[in-house]
């Protein structure tokens, strides 16, 4: 087996922690994975992995070797396409994962434009708000909204997601419009609780360049954007929400922006992908296409 193929297989086993998952994502048999690791260990003259019936872990030598493998594989893939930039169109299967509402409301309706521009690319579009593992799930890139955790992935910022304060005309007619955050104590707030932790988010705004937060009280607490918007449309209270989420309701007059000078800090949007140096032409094409699309969310 070619050395670069051995390196690819070894790196995927380390990243997935499993011969079976590595075989699935590479679309080869588990026995091929096992044979490749044995051949690689024989070539380098040291044990790279510790295999048990339940798990695979990397040895100290294997960890050091993995870093070199990732760089070498990325360099080879980059060299292979070095002279194809102008002559070969991006092609193949692109696996992308997006937050649910951005995927449904923004990306999916615009996707015919992407497929028209790149007729040789097929796309698998996953939409979920849960964290996904790019390596184990075989995903090429993922869009994340908000501050990033140190995941070891490579990120490219593609925009900022504006947050606004809104209420329904029915609510505003009954309770009036708050002029600033100090007035919120006299209003009903639809509180948002994280679906993963259950933690209720504080109300946030930017004042004199600094981010301010305060806890708020409310009779209604929700754990999804859909529920938050539905309750707001019903006149139950005030919410903070990404502007794109309620654009249609604002245009139709079913919701109104309030306290425009007291918005929360915008959330960064970042495309993450797994390779250190190499950005495939499929991913590069998608990033270049989606960046102006997401910029319209400001």
N, C-alpha and C positions, 0 to 999 in steps of 0.2 A: 504494500500500500504506500502511496505517495506520502512523503514526510509532512507536507502541509495538511493533508487529510488527517494524518495521525494527530497533528497539533490541534486541528479543529475539533476532533472527537474528544481529545483529552480536555480541552477548554470547556466544552459543553457538559462533560461529566462533572467537572468541578463546579460549574455554575448551577447545574440542576441538582447536584448531590445524589444522582441516581443514574445507573446504567439504563434503566427502563425509560425514564423521562428523557434522557439524552437521545436514546434511540427513536423515541416518538417524534421529538422536535427535528431531528435530522432525517427522519423518514428512512431509517435503515434498521436492520434487525439487532436485537440485543446481543446475539452471538458475535456479530460483526464488531460491536462496541468492545466486548470482552477481548476478542482477538487483537483488536487495534491497541488496547491498553497494554496487553502482554508484550506485543511487538515493540511498542514505544519504550516500555521499561527495560526491555532487553537491549535496545539501542543505546539508551542513555546510561545504563548500568546502575540504576538505583530504583528503589520502590517509590512510586509517585502517589499511589493511593492505598488506603487501607480498606479492604472490602470485608463486610460481614453479611449475614443473611438479611439484615434489616437496613443497613445504611452504608454509605460510601463517604469516607473522609479523606482529606488531603494530608500528606506527610509534609514536614518542613521543606524537604527537597522539592516535593510536588508544588508547594505554594510558590517557591522561588521560580520554578520552571514555568508555572502557569503565567506569571507576569510576562516572561519572555515570549511564550506562545501567543498571547493576545496581541502583543506588538507585532510579531512576525506575520501572523495571519492577516492583520489589518494592513500591513505594508504590502504583502503579496496581492491582496484584493485591490488595493489602490493602484499598484503597478499594472495589474491586468486591465484596468479600465483607463489608464493614463492617456492613451492615444485614441480613445473611443468617444471622448467628450463631445466632439462635433459631428461624428459620423453615425453613432448608434443612439437611438432613442431609449429612454428608460423603459424597462420592460420587466415582466414577471409579476409575481404575487406580492402585494403589499398588505401587511397586517397592521391595522391601526386600532388603538383603543382611545375612546373619548368620554368625557363626562356626559351623562345621559341627556341633559337638556340642551347642551351645546351641540351634541351630535344630532339630536332630533330637530331642533329649531333652526340651527345655523348651517351645519355641515351637510347633512343629508339633502336638504333642498338644493344646495349648490353643487352637489356631487356630479350631476351630468356635465357641468362645465369642465371639471377635472378629467373625467373619462374621455371627453371630446378632445382635450388638449394632449392627453397621453393614452392613445388608443391601444398601446401594447402593455399597459398596466391593468391588472385585475386587483380588486381591493376587497379585503375582509374587514368590515367595519364593526368593531365591538363598541357597545355603549354601556357603561356602568360607572357608578360613583364609588365603587370599592377599589381598593388598591390591587393592582395586578402585578404579577411577576413576569417581566418581559421575556426572560430566558426560558423559564419553565413553561410559559404559555405560548412561546414561539412568536411573540409580538415584535414588530420592527420598531415601532415608536408609540408613545403614549402622550396625550396632552394632560398636564396637571395644572390645576388652578390653586393658587395660594403659595405660601412659603414652602420651600422644599426641605425634605429631610435629607440627610447625607446617605444616599442610597448606592453610591458607587457608579451611578449612571451619568451620562453626559447630557447636559441640558443646553437648550437654545431658547432664549426668551423670544416670544412671538407677539407679545402685547400685554395690555393691562385690562382687567375687567372692571368697569365702572359700577359702583354700588350707589343706589339712590334710596331716598325715603319716600314712601307713597302711602296714600290712603284713598278710600272711595269718596265720591261726592256725598253720598248718604251719611257717612261718618262725619265728614267735615261740616255738613249742615247742622248736625246734631251737637257736635262737641267743639267745633271751631278748629282752627289750624294752629299748631304750636309754632312759636316764632324761633325758638332755639331749644337745645337739649334741656335747659332748666325747666321748660314748660312740660316736659314729658311726664312728670310726676302726677299731673292732672289729666293724663290721657290713658287710653287703653292700648297696650302694646301686645301684638301677637308675637310671643316669644318663640325662638327657634332652638330646639335641643338637638345636639349632634346624634345622628342615628347609631353611631358606633360607641360613643362614650356616655350618652345621655346628658352631657353637660349643656346647660342653657347658656347660649351666647350672650355676652354683654352688648349693650348698645354702644356703637362706636362713632366717632366723628374726628375730623382733623381741625385743630384750632391753633392758629399761629405757627403752622408747620409741624405741630406735634400731634401724635395720635392719642386721643382721650377715650376712655371707656367708663361705663357705669352699669351696674346691674339694674334691670327694670322689672317691674311687676306686671302681671297680666293674668287674666282669667283663662286665656287660651294658650296652650303650648303645642307646637307641631314639630315634626321631625323630617319634613320634606319641603322642597320649594313649592311643589304643587299644592300641598295643604296650606302653606303660608299664603299663597296667592288667592286660593279659593276663599279662605277666611277673610282676607282683606276685601275681596270683591263683595262679600256678604255684609260688609260694614262693621266687622267685629273689632277692628283696630288698625294700628299703624305697623308697617313692616319696613325693614331694610332688605333690598333685593337687588340682584344684578339687573342693570338697566335693560339688557336684551330680553330678559325673562318677561317683562311687562310692557314691552314696546307697543305691542298691538293694543293692549288695554289703555295705554296712555293716548294713543292716536284716536281710539274710539271714544275716549272720554269716560271710560268706566273706572279709571284710576287717575289720580293727580299727584304730581311730585310736590312734596312739601320740604321745607327747610333746605333749599338747594345750596345754601352757603355752609351747611353743616353735614356734608356727606362723609361717609366712612372712607378710609383709605382704599384706593383701588387694589385689586388682587392681581399679582403677576400671573401670566399664562406662559407655560414652558413646555416645549416639546422635549421629551427625554428619549434617548436611544442608548443601546448598550455598549457600543464600541468606542474605544478611546480616540483613535485617529480616523477611522474609516466611517464615512457617512455615505451609504449606498445612494446611487443615483435615483432610485425610487423614492427613498426617504427625502432626499434633497429636493426632488420635484414636488413632493407633497408639502414640505415645509415652505417652499417658495410660494406655493399656491394658497396655503391656508393663512399665511401671515397677513396679507391685505384683507382677507375675509374676516379675520378676527379683529383687525384694526377698526373695522366698522362698528364694533361693539362699544367703542369709547363714547 
